[in-house]
Amino acid sequence: MFWNLGKKLMIDAVTGASYKHKDQIPGVKIQYCVKAKRGEFESGYTNTAVVYG
């Protein structure tokens, strides 16, 4: 998930422990939240992580 205009948007799903955001613009702030899912179990969102491309 990432934040866009105050709303959470799903950008991708991965099966690993890392994620590479394609087409990220250097210096542009992106905020991410992560949610884990395994089978029928699903976590809540993590705290927001801020990344500058």
N, C-alpha and C positions, 0 to 999 in steps of 0.2 A: 504494500500500500504506500501511497505517498500523498501528501497534502497538496491540494490545488484550490486556491480561493477559499480556504477554510473547510474544504470537504475532503474526505478520504476517498481515493480512487484506487481500484485494483489495477496494478500495472503488469503483474506477472505472477506465475506460480513456479516454484522450483522444488526439486527433490533433494538438493544439497544444502550445505551450510554457508554458501556464498552467493552473491548476486552481482552481476555486472550490468549497470544501467547504460544501455547503448544511446548514442547521440546526446550524452550529457554535455552541456555547454560549460567550459571552464569559468569558474568564478560565480556561477549562478547557484543560489541556495536552493536545496531540495531537502524536504523533511520526510523521513521514512518512519513507518510503524510496521512491525512484523507480527504476524499471527501464525502459530504453529497448528498443524492438523495431522492427526494420524488415525486412520480408520474413522470411527464415529466420534472421536474425541477432538475437541478444538479449544485452544487457549484463548485468553483475551489478548488485546493488543499490548505490545511493549510500550515503554515510554518512547517519545519521539526522539529520533536521531537526526541531527542536522549535518548535511554534507555540502561542501562547496566544491563542485565539479573540478 
